[in-house]
Amino acid sequence: MSLTRACAVALALLAASAHAQPPRWPAQPLAHVHHTTWTEADGLPSGGVTGGIQRTPDGYLWLGAEDAVVRFDGVRFTRFDSTTTPALRSARGGTFRLLLVDRAGTLWVSRRDGGLVAYRGGAFRVVVPPGAHADLTAQLERADGEYWLLSGDDRLYSLRGGRLGRPALPAGVPDTGMLGLIPDTGAGVWMGSRAHGLWHVSGDRARHHPVPPGATDVSQRPLVQDRDGTLVVFASRDGLVMLRGERRTQIRPPGRDSGKVTGPRAVRGPDGALWVATRGEGMLRLRGGVVEQFTERDGLSDAVVRAVLADEEGSVWVATEMGLDRLRHAPFAMVSRRNGLPFDAPINVLPDAGGALWTVQYGQSLIHRLDGGIVRGEPGPVAVREIRPGAHGGFWPLGLARGGGLFVYDEDDRVVRLDGTRATVVTPRLPRRALHAREDGGGTLWLYLMPPLLGRWTAAGFAPLDTASIGPGASTSNLSVTSLGGDARGHVWVAVGDPAVVLELADGRVVRRVGAREGLTRAVYGLTPAGADTLWGNARDGTLVRIAAGAARTVAVPEVVPIARDQFARVVAHAGALWVAGGGGVARIPLDALNARAEGRAARVPVRLFGAPDGLAAGRGNRLDRDPVAVAPDGRLWFATPTGLAVLDPRVASTNPIAPRVHVEEVAVDGTPLPADARERIGPNPGAVDVRFTATALRMPERARVEYRMDGVDAEWQAARGARTARYTQLRPGRYRFRVRAWNEDGVPGRGEAVLALRVLPAWYQTPWAAAVGLAAVAGAAAEEGAELLALATHPRHGGVDRLLEGSVAAAVVHRAPCPVWLTHAP
């Protein structure tokens, strides 16, 4: 690629990244969003995050804490305080407030002694020193470049050109007794006051919104204005209030009919909802007229929330007095005891035609029918109904009925059909225990019994399948069925293990047989239809098996083999992909690519593996041979896992288009960090050089791909695993380049590389002049020795030159060299 073309591609990538929109959330109940908490045990300063949250354009998250400002890259916290940063030396101890990240990307920090500090380009500097004003508590940037700030004594200030003064306000607008300061949806400003209601200032005009009639001494603090003009305000009388025109609506947690809620901050989130941070009620989310709550019982680090921030990657960050929380949409949502279910370990999941879920908890003689709430994709709790089939309460789930409901085998040896309200006996006592049941489109009920026996139920009773329809070597009385499923046409598919055969059943008979002659060489598990005439399954060796047009082929996908070879793994084809779930994990494989691989048109297929970062709490499915994955009528996929039910909507894209930023943060020599302005020069003979680097992909940092390389040392790029630190020992004198590159969790490349030029200085004896002096000394010693030898040789007493040369002249020269000689590496 030419340099011109490469530059054009790079510019195009930068432009695309600059205009990338943050990921949008689906309509997911708040109780089921993916939640992560960091506390003091993870490196967060004690006392929590009390001074706010901001995110700078370099990708870092910044936290205001007690006597410190903290930087977070998704992996580690870095503390800046008076001991490391002179600009943060405050005459008064207390919380550093993060006021604003302005349009230029500068982070503004308020010290408790009234000093105002700006951070940009990796350095903090004091912009406004302490003075007669109190500490600054709020700040906004006006369209004309002027900053307005509020102080702790409720005074309004302006900042222009580094000078703090009083702003020029329209007539009648006070500059004292002010409480809140936020931008409107245009170029104006909303200001709140302790006793005079709200003011809206736009240019040289102002409009007063007085305190409602009948209220006295009511403070009004504006929090956020929505795109439709709705203003969220904290009022001392009513708590949190939404104002839209003359209409006032009080915001309360669900189930609360009275009482006010206090809240310091509010933001519009990536799901289009309004997120409100409260003091004591956790987080509230307002969407479509519904108020949801997320608090300590849901895992929030503390119910007293200090700040909330919605970032460009689609995450909502919550700062509390006990920690830092991140809420984001993940592909999977979990449903368990935490969400009101009576179990945590389902052995199966069976969505019926009516939209309800049937599931059984491991070790219990109960069937649970789940409906409503997240089962229907709605807010609110899940309705749970417990069912005890049979007179004695014992049962075994067999499979779904085509018209809705569930077939079960009870302790009276009968097949019973359950629906939402009643149980209907389908068969009288069977000759053997039933394990699986499937109904074909003609109404025939196919049963697999134990000891192994496959057949159908008729009016005359149970009729075993005849041997001839199965094939040579088969025994109907000892038939090992490895899978029993169906397709949209109402055909039933049966996989037999010995011999390896797949049967297609319809209208009470076998209509197709696929065996060794058709290319089937191994037993198939978890058969799933993937089109009009195609099936997929998995084999015990981890390969995938395709049956298309009556012919079988095997496909080995290396990333999926550890999952597919699990004897409990199952596959399902849905939404253009094959989903593989089992005790080894969960994977998604595009069907187009998989078919191309089966037909020899592609060498490899892309695979997406899912785990805990994707919301799958256990990181895998159940290791139980009972329907661990199924497709619901609404198109969502349900998985039975060791920690509850997991649901995924494959139609909702969760791709993160935001490119990560890469940084070289620190260089340390023998454990001592170098000053930021001198880290490119390393002294002679360093023992260990540690280079700390990072990539600020905060939505899913554990999935980010980060690589580094030291030109001149590393032959190729190195993958950063765990701590993002590279160590080099005994670097020789010379010049080096340390480089970092990264991709986010969805493969979006970073905005170029981070490059740090390093120079290891030579010791005095490693310099060229030292080498020259050494060589000259050796030459001089050799000349002196030569003269001495010549004198000896010409003296008659020593017998002449020939006798003298019997010794080792070379050895004598080296031994008598006045100094050793080192090979040098020129810097």
Salt bridges, closest charged atoms under 4 A:
ASP73 OD2 - ARG76 NE 3.90
ASP81 OD2 - ARG79 NE 2.70
ASP113 OD2 - ARG111 NH2 2.99
ASP135 OD2 - ARG97 NE 3.72
ASP135 OD2 - ARG112 NH1 3.01
GLU141 OE2 - ARG103 NH2 3.47
ASP144 OD1 - ARG142 NE 3.70
ASP144 OD2 - ARG160 NH2 3.47
GLU146 OE1 - ARG142 NE 3.64
ASP153 OD2 - ARG155 NE 3.61
ASP154 OD2 - ARG194 NE 2.47
ASP175 OD2 - ARG166 NH2 3.23
ASP184 OD2 - HIS200 NE2 2.71
ASP226 OD2 - ARG268 NH2 1.82
ASP228 OD2 - ARG244 NH1 3.45
ASP238 OD2 - ARG237 NH2 3.27
ASP238 OD2 - ARG248 NH2 3.19
ASP271 OD2 - ARG285 NH1 2.78
GLU281 OE2 - ARG256 NH1 2.68
GLU292 OE1 - ARG285 NH2 2.75
GLU292 OE1 - ARG287 NH2 3.87
ASP311 OD2 - ARG55 NH1 2.88
GLU312 OE2 - ARG661 NH1 2.65
GLU313 OE2 - ARG55 NH2 2.65
GLU321 OE2 - ARG306 NH2 2.55
ASP325 OD2 - HIS35 NE2 2.71
ASP344 OD2 - ARG337 NE 3.46
ASP371 OD2 - ARG369 NH1 3.87
ASP371 OD1 - ARG376 NE 2.56
GLU386 OE2 - HIS368 NE2 3.59
ASP410 OD2 - ARG414 NH2 2.86
ASP412 OD1 - HIS392 NE2 3.50
ASP412 OD2 - ARG414 NH2 3.72
ASP413 OD2 - ARG429 NH1 2.68
ASP419 OD2 - ARG422 NH1 3.20
ASP487 OD2 - ARG489 NH2 2.93
GLU504 OE2 - ARG489 NH2 3.02
GLU504 OE2 - HIS491 ND1 2.63
GLU504 OE1 - ARG512 NE 3.66
ASP533 OD1 - ARG512 NH1 2.87
ASP541 OD2 - ARG522 NH1 2.49
GLU559 OE2 - ARG604 NH2 2.80
ASP566 OD1 - ARG623 NH2 3.32
GLU599 OE2 - ARG546 NH1 2.94
GLU599 OE1 - ARG601 NH2 2.87
ASP614 OD1 - ARG608 NH2 2.68
ASP614 OD2 - ARG703 NH2 2.51
ASP625 OD1 - ARG570 NH2 2.29
ASP634 OD2 - ARG636 NE 2.92
ASP649 OD1 - ARG651 NE 2.86
GLU665 OE2 - ARG71 NH2 3.36
GLU665 OE1 - ARG76 NH2 3.31
GLU665 OE1 - ARG692 NE 3.14
ASP690 OD1 - ARG727 NE 2.69
GLU707 OE2 - ARG705 NH2 3.22
GLU707 OE1 - ARG741 NH2 2.81
ASP711 OD1 - ARG709 NE 3.65
ASP711 OD2 - ARG737 NH2 3.27
ASP711 OD1 - ARG739 NH1 3.11
GLU745 OE2 - ARG699 NH1 2.76
ASP746 OD2 - ARG699 NH1 3.92
GLU753 OE1 - ARG739 NE 2.93
GLU785 OE1 - ARG816 NH1 2.95
GLU788 OE1 - ARG816 NH1 3.54
